[in-house]
Amino acid sequence: MSKQFAIFFGVGVAVIAIAVVLILSSTKGSHLVINGKILKVRTGALSDNDSIAVMDLRMENPSNLAFVVRQVEVTLEENDGTMADGLVVAKGDLKQLFQFNRFLGDQYNDSLTIKDQIAPHATVDRMLAARFEVKKQDLEAAKAIHVSIQDMDGPLFETTSPVK
């Protein structure tokens, strides 16, 4: 292999690497990603065998596209590893939930609902409530609560928080 060929080959590889980096960095905002976490979890008993968890979420959309909520799922990971599905409380029922269950405190944020939008480059605080068919002490002793939020176009945001 000649010295001239090695130089041209090295320059060619460097040019291609620079082009790939520029292409990837220029399309970075086109990939829909949500960052966020559960800020606080409040729990309470609705009956002897039913309990409620109210979660305050903070979500950030660093992309150039709006995140539109398609589906919200909440699951509880119990100490023995079993998973219990939560029933998400509808936005219309939240006022009654807080009115008749004062132990939950007040509603600080808007509810996260289907078709709710998180604008590009925005940070929003939302609230989510879910009912579980477990006793209050089992809910409070559980390992974690998992929240899964899916966008209309498919991307999925998932976060986990300890119950207490």
Secondary structure, 3 states (H helix, E strand, C coil): CCHHHHHHHHHHHHHHHHHHHHHHHHCHHHCCCCEEEEEEEEEEECCCCCEEEEEEEEEEECCCCCEEEEEEEEEEECCCCCEEEEEECCHHHHHHHHHHCHHHCCCCCEECCCCCEECCCEEEEEEEEEEECCCHHHHHHCCEEEEEEEECCCCEEEEEECCC
